[in-house]
Every structure is written in C-alpha cells, then in structure tokens.
Amino acid sequence: MAHPSDVINTRQHPFVGVTWPVTGSRGNDYYVRMYDSGFDCSCIAFRKCKHIRSVEDRILGKNIFKKSEKKPLHLRENSV
C-alpha cells in the first residue's frame, strides 16, 4: 500500500518506479519504492514509516548524512 507524501508530489514524478535501499536503526535492510500514489516500504509498519521519511528527506536534500558520517568539507558549518 502506497503512503501519500506530504512534501513531494509523486504523481508523474521522474523517480516513480525507483527503489531505494534503507538500513534501519537495528541494521535491517528495507526497500522504499516511489509510486504515482506515494511511497511504499518493505518494513512491517502499517503507517508511513521513518524509512519513507528518510527517502523523502534524501530526495529533498535534507539530512543526507548520518550522524556518524563526516560531511564533505565544503558542506561543514564554519568552513572557510
């Protein structure tokens, strides 16, 4: 079941049909796919899950680095 996005218009979006791998907080691998009607995730959640939100954020350019990852120098705060 696809969950509609509140932040991305998925209807006829160029990424419709794309599947993103997402690693969950416990190390499990999930897959999020974009459809015309929204996103679907392979996890067991019945509601819009954090894996879908993660993909939405990546598409929008938000929170693309995990806390444990270092950002490239040109994206770090206070860089010259």
Buried (B, 14 or more C-beta within 10 A) or exposed (E): EBBEBEEBEBEEBEBEEEEBEBEBEEEEEBBBBBBEBBBBBBBEEEEBBBBBBBBBBBBEEEEEEEEEEEEEEEEEEEEE
